[in-house]
Amino acid sequence: GDRAWVRLIGSHDKLVARLVQRQSGHVVKSQGDGFMIAFARAEQAVRCGIDMQHELDKDAKRKRHEAIRVRIGIHMGEAQERNQSFYGPALNEAARIMSVSHGGQIVVSDEVAGRVTRPVRPLGEHRLRDLEGRWRLHQVDVPGFETDHEPLTSLGDFRSTLPQQRTRLIGREDDVDLV
């Protein structure tokens, strides 16, 4: 019931905090069962993601419950610290990358893929919600886990009869109002 779920999430949170600390990371935000975590190096973030998948699976087997398959998106860039929180485009971009992934999958940006020693598999170019351009994304395979996932749920994967927006509608306010 509800109590079992609360205990499960509490256990999940403690496990994640321990793994983040092991890789010298810093939890920027946590909301519900989701975390935004900062690391000094991309390699630390990827290592932490792999450890999370393995440890959550082991924890589920020990406690005899279904494993929590977390979605992990990793990107790198600058962030500004204000009022004990972090802000900046890189955080939003990382969240968008995570949002197109599936449970049990680690998806990284092209910037991260070029800076880690672990092999990555290209997943192609994708359009991400609220971000301009196409993003080259890659998957980090977790040893011992399923590596073939459904296609990413990026904007380009949704079928529509509407054409894709080619440019932003800057300077076309009158046209937009007319439409």
C-alpha positions as CSV (number, residue, x, y, z in Angstrom):
1,G,0.0,0.0,0.0
2,D,0.9,3.6,0.5
3,R,3.2,2.9,3.4
4,A,5.2,0.3,1.4
5,W,5.6,2.9,-1.4
6,V,6.8,5.6,1.0
7,R,9.4,3.1,2.5
8,L,10.5,2.1,-1.0
9,I,11.0,5.8,-2.0
10,G,12.8,6.5,1.2
11,S,15.1,3.6,0.6
12,H,15.6,4.7,-3.0
13,D,16.5,8.3,-1.8
14,K,19.1,7.0,0.7
15,L,20.7,4.7,-1.9
16,V,20.9,7.5,-4.5
17,A,22.4,9.9,-1.9
18,R,25.1,7.3,-1.0
19,L,26.0,6.7,-4.6
20,V,26.2,10.4,-5.4
21,Q,28.5,11.0,-2.5
22,R,30.7,8.1,-3.6
23,Q,31.3,9.9,-6.9
24,S,31.7,13.3,-5.2
25,G,28.5,14.6,-6.7
26,H,26.1,17.2,-5.3
27,V,22.3,16.8,-5.3
28,V,21.0,20.1,-6.8
29,K,17.3,19.4,-6.6
30,S,15.1,16.5,-5.6
31,Q,11.4,16.3,-6.3
32,G,9.3,13.2,-5.7
33,D,11.5,10.3,-6.8
34,G,13.6,12.4,-9.2
35,F,17.0,14.0,-8.7
36,M,19.1,16.6,-10.5
37,I,22.7,16.0,-9.6
38,A,25.9,17.9,-10.4
39,F,29.4,16.4,-10.9
40,A,32.7,17.9,-11.6
41,R,33.4,15.5,-14.4
42,A,31.3,13.6,-17.0
43,E,33.0,10.3,-16.1
44,Q,31.7,10.6,-12.5
45,A,28.2,11.2,-13.6
46,V,28.2,8.2,-15.9
47,R,29.8,6.0,-13.3
48,C,27.2,7.1,-10.8
49,G,24.4,6.3,-13.3
50,I,25.7,2.8,-13.8
51,D,26.1,2.2,-10.1
52,M,22.5,3.5,-9.6
53,Q,21.0,1.0,-12.0
54,H,23.0,-1.9,-10.4
55,E,22.3,-1.0,-6.8
56,L,18.6,-0.3,-7.3
57,D,18.4,-3.8,-9.0
58,K,20.3,-5.5,-6.1
59,D,18.1,-3.6,-3.5
60,A,14.9,-4.8,-5.2
61,K,16.2,-8.5,-5.2
62,R,17.2,-8.3,-1.5
63,K,13.8,-6.8,-0.5
64,R,11.8,-8.9,-3.0
65,H,10.1,-6.1,-4.8
66,E,10.0,-4.9,-8.4
67,A,13.1,-2.9,-9.3
68,I,12.8,0.8,-9.9
69,R,14.0,1.4,-13.4
70,V,15.3,4.9,-13.4
71,R,15.7,7.1,-16.5
72,I,19.0,8.9,-16.5
73,G,20.0,11.9,-18.8
74,I,23.5,13.3,-18.6
75,H,24.6,16.6,-20.1
76,M,27.4,19.1,-19.3
77,G,27.6,22.8,-19.1
78,E,27.9,25.7,-16.8
79,A,25.5,26.5,-14.0
80,Q,25.2,29.4,-11.7
81,E,24.6,29.0,-7.9
82,R,22.0,31.2,-6.3
83,N,20.4,30.8,-2.9
84,Q,21.8,27.3,-2.5
85,S,20.4,26.1,-5.8
86,F,21.7,25.9,-9.3
87,Y,20.4,27.6,-12.5
88,G,21.3,27.6,-16.1
89,P,20.5,26.2,-19.5
90,A,22.6,23.1,-19.0
91,L,20.3,21.9,-16.2
92,N,17.2,22.3,-18.4
93,E,18.9,20.6,-21.3
94,A,19.9,17.6,-19.0
95,A,16.3,17.4,-17.8
96,R,15.1,17.2,-21.4
97,I,17.5,14.5,-22.3
98,M,16.4,12.5,-19.3
99,S,12.7,13.0,-20.3
100,V,13.1,11.2,-23.6
101,S,14.8,8.1,-22.1
102,H,13.2,5.0,-20.8
103,G,13.5,3.2,-17.4
104,G,16.8,1.5,-17.1
105,Q,18.4,3.6,-19.8
106,I,21.3,6.1,-19.5
107,V,21.2,8.7,-22.3
108,V,24.0,11.3,-22.7
109,S,24.5,14.3,-24.9
110,D,27.2,14.4,-27.6
111,E,29.4,16.6,-25.3
112,V,29.3,13.9,-22.6
113,A,29.9,11.1,-25.0
114,G,33.1,12.6,-26.2
115,R,34.5,12.9,-22.6
116,V,33.9,9.5,-21.1
117,T,36.0,6.4,-21.4
118,R,33.0,4.0,-21.3
119,P,31.8,3.0,-24.8
120,V,28.6,4.8,-25.9
121,R,26.2,3.8,-28.7
122,P,24.8,6.6,-31.0
123,L,21.1,7.0,-30.9
124,G,20.9,9.6,-33.7
125,E,19.7,13.2,-33.7
126,H,16.6,14.2,-31.8
127,R,14.5,17.3,-31.2
128,L,13.9,18.0,-27.5
129,R,11.0,19.9,-26.1
130,D,11.6,23.6,-25.6
131,L,15.2,23.4,-27.1
132,E,16.3,24.6,-30.5
133,G,18.0,22.4,-33.0
134,R,18.7,18.7,-33.1
135,W,20.6,17.0,-30.4
136,R,22.9,14.0,-31.0
137,L,22.3,11.6,-28.2
138,H,24.0,8.4,-27.1
139,Q,23.3,5.5,-24.8
140,V,25.7,4.2,-22.2
141,D,25.0,0.4,-21.9
142,V,24.8,-0.9,-18.4
143,P,26.6,-4.2,-18.1
144,G,24.1,-7.0,-17.3
145,F,21.1,-4.9,-18.2
146,E,18.8,-4.8,-21.3
147,T,20.5,-2.6,-23.9
148,D,17.8,-2.6,-26.6
149,H,15.2,0.0,-25.6
150,E,12.2,1.5,-27.4
151,P,13.1,4.5,-29.5
152,L,13.6,7.7,-27.5
153,T,10.4,9.7,-27.0
154,S,11.8,12.8,-28.7
155,L,9.6,15.3,-30.6
156,G,10.6,13.8,-34.0
157,D,9.2,10.5,-33.0
158,F,5.6,11.6,-32.8
159,R,3.5,11.2,-35.9
160,S,1.6,14.4,-36.9
161,T,0.2,15.9,-40.1
162,L,1.5,19.3,-39.0
163,P,4.9,20.4,-40.4
164,Q,7.8,20.8,-38.0
165,Q,8.5,24.4,-37.0
166,R,11.6,25.5,-39.1
167,T,12.3,28.7,-37.3
168,R,11.2,30.6,-34.2
169,L,8.4,33.1,-34.7
170,I,10.4,36.1,-33.7
171,G,9.2,39.3,-35.3
172,R,6.0,37.7,-36.5
173,E,3.8,38.7,-33.6
174,D,1.2,40.3,-35.9
175,D,1.1,37.1,-38.0
176,V,0.7,34.9,-34.9
177,D,-2.1,37.1,-33.6
178,L,-3.9,36.9,-37.0
179,V,-3.6,33.1,-37.0
